[in-house]
Amino acid sequence: MKPWPRRHLPTRIAALLGFALLLLPGRGTAETGPAEEAGLDLIRRIRSLTPEASVTNRGRWVVRPARPRAPFEIPLLMAVFPTTTGWCNFYEMGPDPQDRSTRLWIRHSGERPPCVSLATWTGSDPAPDTGRPLSAEESMQPLAETDFSPADLAMAFLWWPRHRLIRSEMRRGQFCDVVESETDHTPPGGYLRVRAWFDRDTAGLVYAEAFDARGRLLKEFLPRRFRKIDGRWEVTELEMIHRQNGSRTRLVLEH
């Protein structure tokens, strides 16, 4: 497997995935030990990262659904840009196999978790300028028939109440800090625990596993391909694997 390049940029990944990377006060449990304090410190560092500049990319979702459905692709436009109160990640995708198009906004403002809004339309209907805010349950639903959800793109687990540094180890050729994040409540189809491998030098996400309310592995996430552009390593392909239904989705960028 091709290793993660040492000089990748975490802010680039933030721009592509809509990572909500703002510095927030800790919300740990009443009793915390060194592992919890170290985990929270790392999560604070990750939340403090923001994109360096506006970025626009075109690409596509490459979806291999559970059998017997055939694979399909969905065109995709992504952008990150500043706003009057912070910054925003924008996704426009479609049409999907049902002739539906989707717009997703992930807005970051101050010290609050990101606000996620969604709008959909069909065929030749006019595209909406704004979307409606999503509830926690709605944000865990599949996005445009892919294996990614709005909560995945917003990295919602970064605002869960508990984070614990469980170990440090090599993963995909990088030395990583491994953090387990947990929440008390999860909607149907959502996650109760996420285990994430963050590169020690850059805090970039190298690999992640998401577990359901019964403790079973639900999804795996990993960057797949990279390209050196203007002397810098940039992610060009990401993959989400749904381990319980056998589907998988790749996000492929076209530069």
C-alpha positions as CSV (number, residue, x, y, z in Angstrom):
1,M,0.0,0.0,0.0
2,K,1.3,3.4,-0.9
3,P,2.3,5.3,2.4
4,W,0.9,8.6,3.3
5,P,3.4,11.3,2.1
6,R,5.1,12.9,5.0
7,R,4.5,16.5,3.7
8,H,0.7,16.3,3.3
9,L,-1.3,19.3,4.5
10,P,-4.0,18.8,7.1
11,T,-5.6,22.1,6.0
12,R,-6.0,20.6,2.5
13,I,-7.9,17.7,3.9
14,A,-10.0,20.1,5.9
15,A,-10.9,21.9,2.7
16,L,-11.9,18.7,0.9
17,L,-13.8,17.0,3.6
18,G,-15.4,19.9,5.5
19,F,-13.6,19.0,8.7
20,A,-14.9,21.2,11.4
21,L,-11.6,22.3,12.9
22,L,-12.3,25.2,15.3
23,L,-10.8,25.5,18.8
24,L,-13.5,24.9,21.4
25,P,-13.5,24.5,25.2
26,G,-13.1,21.0,26.4
27,R,-16.2,19.0,27.4
28,G,-14.6,16.1,29.1
29,T,-16.1,14.0,31.9
30,A,-15.9,15.1,35.5
31,E,-13.0,12.6,36.2
32,T,-10.3,12.6,33.6
33,G,-6.9,11.0,33.6
34,P,-3.7,11.5,31.5
35,A,-5.2,9.5,28.6
36,E,-8.3,11.7,28.5
37,E,-6.3,14.9,28.8
38,A,-3.9,13.9,26.1
39,G,-6.8,12.9,23.8
40,L,-8.6,16.2,24.4
41,D,-5.4,18.2,23.8
42,L,-5.0,16.5,20.4
43,I,-8.6,17.0,19.4
44,R,-8.3,20.7,20.4
45,R,-5.3,20.9,18.1
46,I,-7.2,19.3,15.2
47,R,-10.3,21.6,15.7
48,S,-8.0,24.6,15.6
49,L,-6.9,23.9,12.1
50,T,-8.5,26.0,9.3
51,P,-8.1,26.1,5.5
52,E,-5.4,28.5,4.4
53,A,-7.3,29.8,1.4
54,S,-10.3,29.4,-0.8
55,V,-10.3,26.2,-2.8
56,T,-12.6,24.8,-5.6
57,N,-12.4,21.3,-7.0
58,R,-14.4,19.2,-9.3
59,G,-14.6,15.4,-8.9
60,R,-17.0,12.5,-8.6
61,W,-18.3,10.0,-6.2
62,V,-17.6,6.4,-7.4
63,V,-20.1,4.2,-5.7
64,R,-20.0,0.4,-5.5
65,P,-23.3,-0.3,-3.7
66,A,-24.3,-3.6,-2.1
67,R,-25.3,-6.3,-4.6
68,P,-27.3,-6.6,-6.8
69,R,-27.1,-2.9,-7.7
70,A,-24.5,-1.9,-10.3
71,P,-21.7,0.6,-9.6
72,F,-22.4,4.2,-10.6
73,E,-20.8,7.7,-10.5
74,I,-22.1,11.1,-9.4
75,P,-20.5,14.4,-10.5
76,L,-19.3,16.6,-7.7
77,L,-18.3,20.2,-7.1
78,M,-16.6,21.1,-3.8
79,A,-15.5,24.5,-2.5
80,V,-14.3,26.1,0.7
81,F,-14.5,29.8,1.2
82,P,-14.5,32.5,3.9
83,T,-17.7,34.0,5.3
84,T,-18.5,37.0,7.5
85,T,-18.6,34.8,10.6
86,G,-16.0,32.1,9.7
87,W,-15.8,29.8,6.8
88,C,-17.9,27.3,4.8
89,N,-17.5,24.0,2.9
90,F,-19.9,23.6,0.0
91,Y,-20.7,20.5,-2.0
92,E,-22.9,20.2,-5.1
93,M,-23.5,16.8,-6.4
94,G,-25.7,15.1,-9.0
95,P,-27.7,14.0,-10.7
96,D,-27.7,10.7,-8.9
97,P,-29.4,7.5,-10.3
98,Q,-32.8,8.9,-9.2
99,D,-32.2,12.2,-11.2
100,R,-31.8,14.1,-7.9
101,S,-29.2,16.8,-7.2
102,T,-28.0,17.8,-3.8
103,R,-26.3,20.8,-2.2
104,L,-24.7,20.6,1.2
105,W,-23.3,23.5,3.3
106,I,-21.1,23.0,6.4
107,R,-20.8,26.4,8.0
108,H,-18.1,27.1,10.7
109,S,-18.6,30.1,13.0
110,G,-16.8,31.1,16.1
111,E,-16.6,28.4,18.8
112,R,-19.7,26.5,17.9
113,P,-20.0,23.1,16.2
114,P,-20.6,23.5,12.5
115,C,-24.1,24.1,11.1
116,V,-25.0,21.6,8.4
117,S,-27.7,22.4,5.8
118,L,-29.0,20.3,2.9
119,A,-31.1,21.0,-0.2
120,T,-32.2,18.6,-2.9
121,W,-34.0,19.0,-6.2
122,T,-35.0,16.8,-9.1
123,G,-34.4,17.0,-12.9
124,S,-35.0,20.5,-14.3
125,D,-36.4,22.0,-11.1
126,P,-34.6,25.2,-10.1
127,A,-31.6,24.7,-7.8
128,P,-32.1,26.2,-4.3
129,D,-29.9,28.9,-3.0
130,T,-30.1,27.8,0.7
131,G,-30.8,24.5,2.5
132,R,-32.6,23.5,5.7
133,P,-30.6,22.7,8.8
134,L,-30.3,19.0,9.5
135,S,-30.9,17.3,12.8
136,A,-28.4,14.9,14.3
137,E,-30.4,11.9,13.0
138,E,-30.7,13.4,9.5
139,S,-27.0,14.2,9.4
140,M,-26.2,10.5,9.7
141,Q,-28.2,9.5,6.7
142,P,-26.4,8.6,3.4
143,L,-25.6,11.6,1.2
144,A,-26.8,11.3,-2.4
145,E,-26.7,7.5,-2.3
146,T,-23.1,7.3,-1.2
147,D,-21.5,5.8,1.9
148,F,-20.6,9.2,3.2
149,S,-23.0,11.1,5.5
150,P,-23.1,14.9,6.2
151,A,-21.9,14.0,9.7
152,D,-18.8,12.3,8.2
153,L,-18.0,15.3,6.1
154,A,-18.4,17.6,9.1
155,M,-16.3,15.3,11.3
156,A,-19.0,15.5,14.0
157,F,-17.2,13.2,16.3
158,L,-14.7,15.9,17.1
159,W,-17.4,17.5,19.3
160,W,-18.3,14.5,21.3
161,P,-17.9,14.7,25.0
162,R,-15.1,12.1,25.5
163,H,-11.7,11.6,23.8
164,R,-9.0,9.3,24.9
165,L,-5.5,8.8,23.6
166,I,-5.2,5.0,23.7
167,R,-1.7,4.4,22.0
168,S,0.8,5.5,19.5
169,E,1.8,3.3,16.6
170,M,2.7,3.0,12.9
171,R,-0.2,3.1,10.5
172,R,0.1,3.2,6.7
173,G,3.7,4.1,7.0
174,Q,3.2,7.0,9.4
175,F,3.7,7.3,13.1
176,C,0.2,8.0,14.5
177,D,-1.6,8.9,17.8
178,V,-4.7,6.8,18.1
179,V,-7.7,8.5,19.8
180,E,-11.0,7.0,20.7
181,S,-14.0,9.4,20.8
182,E,-17.3,8.4,22.4
183,T,-20.8,9.9,22.7
184,D,-23.7,9.0,25.0
185,H,-26.4,8.9,22.4
186,T,-26.5,8.0,18.7
187,P,-29.4,8.1,16.2
188,P,-30.3,4.9,14.3
189,G,-27.6,4.2,11.8
190,G,-25.1,6.4,13.6
191,Y,-21.9,5.9,15.5
192,L,-21.4,5.5,19.2
193,R,-17.6,5.3,19.0
194,V,-14.9,6.4,16.6
195,R,-11.3,5.3,16.6
196,A,-9.0,7.6,14.6
197,W,-5.3,7.5,13.7
198,F,-3.8,11.1,13.4
199,D,-0.3,11.7,12.0
200,R,2.0,12.8,14.8
201,D,3.6,15.6,12.9
202,T,0.7,17.2,11.0
203,A,-2.5,15.9,12.8
204,G,-3.7,14.7,9.4
205,L,-6.2,11.9,9.5
206,V,-4.5,8.7,8.3
207,Y,-7.3,6.2,9.0
208,A,-10.6,5.9,11.0
209,E,-13.0,3.3,12.2
210,A,-16.6,4.0,13.3
211,F,-18.6,1.6,15.5
212,D,-22.4,1.3,16.0
213,A,-24.4,1.2,19.2
214,R,-23.7,-2.5,19.6
215,G,-19.9,-2.0,19.3
216,R,-19.7,-3.5,15.8
217,L,-17.5,-2.0,13.1
218,L,-19.7,0.0,10.8
219,K,-17.4,2.0,8.5
220,E,-13.8,2.5,7.7
221,F,-12.4,5.7,6.2
222,L,-9.0,6.3,4.6
223,P,-7.2,8.5,2.0
224,R,-6.2,6.4,-0.9
225,R,-4.2,8.5,-3.4
226,F,-2.0,11.6,-3.4
227,R,-0.5,13.8,-6.0
228,K,2.3,16.4,-5.8
229,I,0.9,19.7,-7.0
230,D,3.1,22.9,-7.0
231,G,5.6,21.1,-4.8
232,R,3.0,20.0,-2.2
233,W,1.3,16.7,-1.5
234,E,-2.4,16.8,-1.9
235,V,-5.1,14.1,-1.4
236,T,-6.8,13.1,-4.6
237,E,-8.9,10.1,-3.6
238,L,-10.7,9.2,-0.4
239,E,-12.6,6.0,0.4
240,M,-15.4,5.1,2.8
241,I,-16.1,1.4,3.3
242,H,-19.4,0.2,4.8
243,R,-18.4,-3.1,6.5
244,Q,-22.0,-4.2,7.4
245,N,-23.6,-4.0,4.0
246,G,-20.6,-4.4,1.8
247,S,-20.8,-1.1,-0.1
248,R,-18.0,1.4,-0.6
249,T,-17.6,4.9,-2.0
250,R,-14.6,6.7,-3.4
251,L,-14.3,10.5,-3.6
252,V,-12.1,11.2,-6.6
253,L,-10.8,14.7,-7.4
254,E,-10.0,15.9,-10.9
255,H,-7.4,18.6,-11.0
